[in-house]
Amino acid sequence: MNLFEKTGKMALGSRLRLLTAKVTEDASKIYDLYQVKFSPKWFPVFFILAEDGEKTITQIAEDIGHSQPSVTKIVKEMTTAGLVKNQLTSKDKRRNVVGLTEKGATVAEEMIKGQCADIDVAIDGIMAEAKHNLWEAIAEWEFLLDQKSMFKRVQDQKKLRESKDVQIVDYEPKYQSAFKSLNEEWISTYFEMEEADYKALDHPKEYILDKGGKIWVALYQNEPVGVCALIKMDDPNFDFEMAKMAVSPNVQGKSIGWLLGQAVVEHAKKAGASKIYLESNTILKPAINLYYKLGFQKIAGHATPYKRCNIQMELDLNQQ
């Protein structure tokens, strides 16, 4: 059985590398067929210089999508082969550029007349035999991966899969130590614990629950790894404050903050709330991004008991 029938799509990179190796091996033979002493890896640089004329190393690197060190190495090899001249002075005498030698220009002309024309016809023949147009497919994949990389796509799938193992449950007294320790951990990492923190974390029942608020706990493998509270506010502008959200750094990347935030918003909607308020600090970029993703928008001017607060946000549930 073919290896890739066993591995499936997860070996896409390996399969492409083998295909690339096969095509590159044939490319070397094709150059020999036309009696051209040429390395296949030189072709992008050679083509750009043949088409556009003299260019700087930086310009070539940008045009072909290679790094400058990679282009510099290729240019040195091509210089040794007598195909290009390096360190030429540009027409405006302001830059050093790379250009084809007479030999290089002759090789380019001969390649276009014979080798390139034959290769185009041969590839057209493969496309006519194939059910799928590989050339168009490659262009489409390049576009899609530019929009969202393979790494990001796999990362998102990992989050989605692992988030299914997360349970969001209502607070119980047995979770009081986790509620406090998870919040103390992140607050102490970036700031200092304040009086308002101790009030809520030491007495969640009296300060939050008994006043009409609610607390959620995120469980991963039956262990409390995240918490968030919705505090009832005595304010004509806001119904609740979303506060005390904390997720253990050991389980970040599993969308736990997002799941907690959704639980908060859904409860507030069911409770008939119009607006949710929150306070944070812009140094906490992942948290701020999460709040925007949940629909919160920046506001200003509300009184705060926290020294660390430098951003205030609200979620208008009437616009959800």
C-alpha positions in Angstrom: 0.0 0.0 0.0 1.2 3.5 -0.8 2.5 5.3 2.3 0.3 8.3 1.7 -2.8 6.1 1.5 -1.9 5.2 5.1 -1.0 8.6 6.4 -3.7 10.6 4.6 -3.7 14.4 4.3 -1.5 14.8 7.4 1.6 14.0 5.2 0.8 16.7 2.7 4.1 18.4 3.2 6.1 15.2 2.8 4.2 14.3 -0.4 4.8 17.8 -1.9 8.5 17.5 -1.0 8.7 14.1 -2.8 6.9 15.6 -5.8 9.2 18.6 -5.8 12.2 16.3 -5.6 11.0 14.2 -8.6 10.4 17.3 -10.7 13.7 18.9 -9.7 15.6 15.6 -10.6 13.9 15.7 -14.0 14.8 19.4 -14.3 18.5 18.6 -13.9 18.2 16.0 -16.6 16.4 18.4 -18.9 19.2 21.0 -18.6 21.7 18.2 -19.5 19.5 17.3 -22.4 19.9 20.8 -23.8 23.6 20.9 -22.8 23.1 23.7 -20.4 25.2 23.7 -17.2 22.6 25.1 -14.9 21.1 24.3 -11.5 17.3 24.2 -11.2 17.4 26.4 -8.0 19.0 29.2 -10.1 16.0 29.6 -12.4 13.8 32.2 -10.4 16.8 34.6 -10.1 17.9 33.9 -13.7 14.4 34.4 -15.0 13.9 37.8 -13.2 17.2 39.1 -14.5 16.4 37.9 -18.1 13.0 39.5 -18.0 13.6 42.7 -16.1 17.3 43.4 -16.4 19.6 44.5 -13.6 18.3 44.4 -10.1 19.6 44.7 -6.5 19.7 41.6 -4.3 16.9 43.1 -2.2 14.7 43.6 -5.3 15.3 40.0 -6.5 14.5 38.6 -3.1 11.2 40.5 -3.0 10.3 39.5 -6.6 10.8 35.8 -6.1 9.8 35.5 -2.4 13.3 34.3 -1.1 15.4 35.6 1.7 18.3 37.9 0.9 20.9 35.4 2.1 19.4 32.8 -0.2 19.5 35.1 -3.2 23.1 36.2 -2.3 24.2 32.5 -2.3 22.6 31.8 -5.6 24.1 34.9 -7.2 27.5 33.8 -6.0 27.0 30.4 -7.6 25.8 31.9 -10.9 28.7 34.3 -10.9 31.1 31.4 -10.6 29.3 29.8 -13.5 29.8 33.0 -15.6 26.1 33.7 -16.0 25.8 36.9 -13.9 27.9 39.8 -12.8 27.6 41.0 -9.2 28.4 44.4 -7.7 27.6 46.3 -10.9 26.9 50.0 -10.6 23.3 51.0 -11.5 22.6 53.5 -14.2 22.0 56.2 -11.6 25.3 55.1 -9.9 23.6 54.9 -6.5 23.3 51.2 -6.0 25.1 47.9 -6.6 23.1 45.6 -8.9 23.2 42.1 -10.4 23.0 41.6 -14.2 23.4 38.8 -16.8 26.7 38.5 -18.5 26.9 38.0 -22.3 27.0 34.3 -21.6 24.0 34.5 -19.4 22.0 36.5 -22.0 22.9 33.9 -24.7 21.8 31.0 -22.4 18.5 32.9 -21.7 17.8 33.4 -25.4 18.6 29.7 -26.2 16.4 28.5 -23.3 13.5 30.6 -24.4 13.7 29.3 -28.0 14.1 25.6 -27.3 13.9 24.3 -23.8 11.2 26.6 -22.3 8.9 26.0 -25.3 9.3 22.3 -25.1 8.7 22.3 -21.4 5.5 24.3 -21.8 4.1 21.8 -24.4 5.1 18.8 -22.2 3.3 20.3 -19.2 0.3 21.1 -21.3 0.3 17.5 -22.2 0.2 16.4 -18.5 -2.6 18.8 -17.8 -4.6 17.3 -20.7 -4.1 13.9 -19.3 -4.9 14.9 -15.7 -8.4 15.2 -14.2 -7.3 18.3 -12.2 -5.3 21.3 -13.2 -2.4 21.3 -10.8 -1.1 24.8 -11.9 -4.5 26.4 -11.0 -4.8 24.4 -7.8 -1.3 25.6 -6.6 -2.3 29.2 -7.3 -5.5 28.7 -5.3 -3.7 27.1 -2.4 -1.1 29.8 -2.3 -3.9 32.4 -2.1 -5.7 30.6 0.6 -2.6 30.0 2.7 -1.7 33.7 2.4 -5.1 34.5 3.9 -4.7 32.0 6.7 -1.6 29.8 7.2 -1.6 26.1 7.6 -0.2 26.6 11.1 -3.1 28.9 12.1 -5.7 26.5 10.6 -4.3 23.6 12.6 -4.0 25.8 15.7 -7.7 26.7 15.4 -8.7 23.0 15.0 -6.6 22.1 18.1 -8.5 24.8 20.1 -11.8 23.6 18.8 -11.1 20.0 19.6 -9.7 20.7 23.1 -12.5 23.2 23.9 -15.0 20.3 23.6 -13.3 18.8 26.7 -14.0 22.0 28.7 -17.1 22.2 30.9 -18.5 25.5 32.1 -20.3 25.0 35.4 -21.9 27.2 38.0 -19.8 28.2 41.0 -20.0 26.1 44.2 -18.3 26.8 47.5 -15.7 24.1 46.8 -14.4 26.3 44.0 -13.7 29.3 46.2 -10.0 28.6 46.5 -9.6 28.1 42.7 -11.6 31.4 42.1 -9.1 33.2 44.3 -5.8 31.5 43.3 -6.5 31.8 39.5 -7.1 35.5 39.9 -4.2 36.1 42.3 -1.9 34.4 39.8 -2.5 36.7 36.9 -3.0 39.9 38.9 0.3 39.3 40.8 2.1 38.6 37.5 1.3 42.0 36.0 0.1 44.2 38.8 -0.5 44.2 42.6 -3.5 42.9 44.5 -5.8 45.7 45.6 -8.4 46.1 48.3 -11.3 45.5 45.8 -9.7 42.3 44.7 -9.6 40.8 48.2 -13.2 41.9 48.8 -14.5 39.9 45.8 -12.0 37.0 46.0 -12.2 36.3 49.7 -16.0 36.8 49.9 -17.6 35.8 46.6 -20.9 34.8 48.1 -21.4 38.1 50.0 -19.9 40.4 47.4 -21.1 38.8 44.2 -23.7 36.0 44.5 -25.9 37.5 47.2 -26.1 40.8 45.3 -27.6 39.1 42.2 -24.4 38.2 40.5 -23.1 34.9 39.2 -19.8 33.0 38.9 -18.8 30.4 36.4 -16.0 27.8 36.6 -14.3 26.2 33.6 -13.3 22.5 34.2 -10.7 20.7 32.1 -10.3 17.1 33.0 -12.5 17.8 36.0 -10.0 20.4 37.3 -11.0 24.1 37.7 -8.8 26.0 35.3 -10.8 29.1 34.6 -13.3 31.4 36.3 -15.3 34.5 35.5 -17.9 36.5 37.4 -20.9 38.7 36.4 -21.4 41.3 39.1 -24.7 43.1 39.5 -24.1 46.9 39.3 -26.0 49.7 41.1 -25.6 52.0 38.1 -28.2 53.5 35.7 -25.9 53.0 32.7 -25.0 49.3 33.3 -26.8 46.2 34.5 -23.8 44.0 35.2 -20.0 44.1 35.2 -18.0 41.2 33.8 -15.1 40.7 36.1 -12.5 38.4 37.7 -11.9 36.4 34.5 -8.8 34.2 34.9 -7.5 31.2 33.0 -4.6 29.1 34.1 -1.6 29.6 31.8 -1.2 25.8 31.8 -4.3 25.4 29.7 -4.3 28.6 27.6 -5.1 28.0 23.9 -8.2 25.9 24.5 -10.7 28.8 24.0 -11.6 28.7 27.7 -11.8 32.5 28.0 -14.1 32.6 25.0 -16.4 29.9 26.5 -16.5 31.7 29.8 -17.3 35.0 28.1 -20.1 33.4 26.1 -21.6 32.0 29.3 -21.6 35.5 30.8 -23.2 37.2 27.8 -25.9 34.5 27.4 -26.8 34.7 31.1 -27.0 38.5 30.9 -29.3 38.3 27.9 -31.6 35.9 29.6 -31.7 38.1 32.6 -33.0 41.0 30.4 -29.8 43.1 30.8 -29.1 45.9 28.3 -25.4 46.6 28.9 -22.4 44.8 30.4 -19.4 46.8 31.7 -15.8 45.7 32.2 -12.5 47.1 33.2 -9.0 46.0 32.1 -5.5 47.1 31.2 -4.2 47.3 27.6 -1.0 45.4 28.6 -3.3 42.3 28.6 -3.6 42.1 24.8 -5.1 38.6 24.5 -7.8 39.6 27.0 -8.6 42.9 25.2 -8.8 41.0 21.9 -11.2 38.5 23.5 -13.4 41.3 24.7 -13.6 42.9 21.3 -14.4 39.5 19.8 -17.3 39.2 22.3 -18.6 42.5 21.1 -17.3 44.9 23.7 -16.4 48.5 22.7 -14.1 51.0 24.4 -15.7 53.7 26.5 -14.3 56.2 29.0 -15.3 58.3 32.0 -16.6 55.7 34.5 -15.3 55.7 38.1 -13.1 52.8 39.0 -11.7 51.4 42.3 -8.7 49.8 40.5 -5.3 51.6 40.0 -4.5 49.1 37.2 -7.5 50.0 35.1 -6.6 52.0 32.0 -9.4 50.8 29.6 -13.1 50.6 30.1 -15.5 48.7 27.8 -19.2 48.0 27.4 -21.3 45.5 25.6 -24.6 46.8 24.3 -26.8 43.7 24.3 -29.6 45.5 22.4 -27.3 45.5 19.4 -26.4 41.8 19.6 
